Amino acid sequence: MQADCKDDTLLRDVEQFIYREARLQDEYQYEAWEALWTDDAIYWLPANDADIDPEQQMSIIYDNRSRIGVRVRQLLSGKRHTQEPRSRLRHFVTNVEILSREREEIRAGCNVMVFESNLRGETVWAARTEYLLRPEGGTMRMARKKVALVNNDRPLYTLSFLI
Amino acid sequence: MPVTQTHIPEWSDLIRADRVHGSLYSNPAVFEEELEKIWYRTWVYVGHESEVPSANDFVMKSIGPQAVIMARGEDGEVRLLQNRCPHRGNQVCTEASGNARTFTCPYHKWTFANDGKLTAFAFADGYEGQDMSHLSLGRVPRVASYRGFVFGSLATEGPSLADHLGGAAETIDRLCETSPEGEVEITAGFLQHRVQANWKFVMENETDGYHPGFVHSSIFSVADSGIGGLYGPKSTALTRSYGNGHTEIDLRPEFRRLGQPMGWFGTTVERLPDYATSMNRSYGTEKAREIMIDGTPHVMIFPNLFIAEIQIFVLQARAVDDTIQHVTALQFKGAPDLNRRLRQQTMGSVGPAGFLLADDSEMYERTQRGVAARTPEWIFLGRGEHRERDDADGFRVGHATDEVPSRGMWQHYRSLMEAA
């Protein structure tokens, strides 16, 4: 663990992955974003706390790989009204850390703010985000992404962009 | 018609048979009047008994902008308390839920039993000779429940809950029949989806069968869903107004035409064998088959409980342009395999990121901005006037896409707002 965390190259690879993912989200590169996921992927935004049981309790998003695909195809349909016109977005990612490493799998965490501008106005979103990353086909992929919004226990406006 | 933001003209000038004035959604003075005449007077849905299953359980709920603590006492009775210390007005509870015999105000340590009574206060000698017994937490004066659904009325007198629900009570009966044990449970936690829009746009949309094919075309085009056809021009489904503002889209004619048990949920009994077995055991095969074909209701109980087949929405009006949709999956007692799918479907469909509700909510907010325009002044609600009729029970019905529900809501709304 100690040795891994000092592995600057690995940390840099993880950071670059997270920055790229954020850029694909901000710039509506939906298909390229979808390609980052593994086949057993889970995309999770818990509600009412960071550590609920998503099999028993409601989450804001709890997508398996198939549902991630539906989400992307809905955005690509051109008829997802809440994203037509699209939200203008910028993700700000900070505090990137490698939390653990087991064989090839890397658990990484970061803090994220997203500035959103849409027809309603401007909304700032803040979250603790954790990734499970795995090399696959010569590239790093996401097997799990958990976005715990700071205010996920409060009433939230529509969140229909990729966070 | 001059409409300022502080003055309300005659209700009859704002609400006609087939149209309503746009200011009803945007005038803050109208909202203040609604709080007095609707939210703080009529029966408002608060929560479900299964959310406080044990003695001393409590959960934070609301009636309009007001916070309400729904607490089950030691005696098993469910009470609705206001979150305000009778001393200096501090909030006595800041937890979303829990189990507590008492609530202690952190300001001066006044302590209240979960029936609202003051049981202790600090430095008692300072109140020597004073009668403290009247210093209780505020209680919602009328609380009643129907099949586990708990309603509160802030008026000390008025129609009973049974009178208020009227014919719409039967839709709740139908809902409970989906459970092999005849009971609904609300146990999956709520999403809170906020919209910058008036609550009536949300309420009216719940039984608007005209919009789904358009607002939800994106998800219908990319995911298998039988929903779209239910709301097409050839649909045999009905819109219905039960009176007292309660409205329904009755999808049973379509489901009966298709005759597929569990078709209403887009599945088959083969995929839910445990559920089907339990239903057959509880109701007998014939009745169970009928229930599983008919499906659950799509009904808007005025003013704030929307039972949407697989989930419930509790509408909370906070300001003229601020509404929260509290939404959770319906869970049916004795149906774990069905319940798991209900949670999965609900999470996909609703809430801030939902495939369906994010687009509905976009319409609410655009409509709110739209009615700010001065002309045309009216919202036109005349669809299907020429073909509406009374059903065998005397309730007004129309085509699935007709505006029978909105007209029914507004008729009741006007009677409430005109009342002294």
Interface residues (C-beta under 8 A of the other chain):
Chain A: L45 A47 N48 I52 E55 Q56 Q57 M58 S59 I60 I61 Y62 D63 R67 V70 R71 R73 Q74 S77 G78 K79 R80 H81 T82 L119 R120 D153 R154 P155 L156 Y157 T158 L159 S160
Chain B: A96 A188 G189 F190 L191 Q192 H193 R194 V195 Q196 V215 S217 S218 I219 S221 V222 A223 I324 V327 T328 A329 R340 R343 Q344 T346 M347 G348 G351 P352 A353 F355 A358 D359 S361 E362 M363 E365 R366 R369
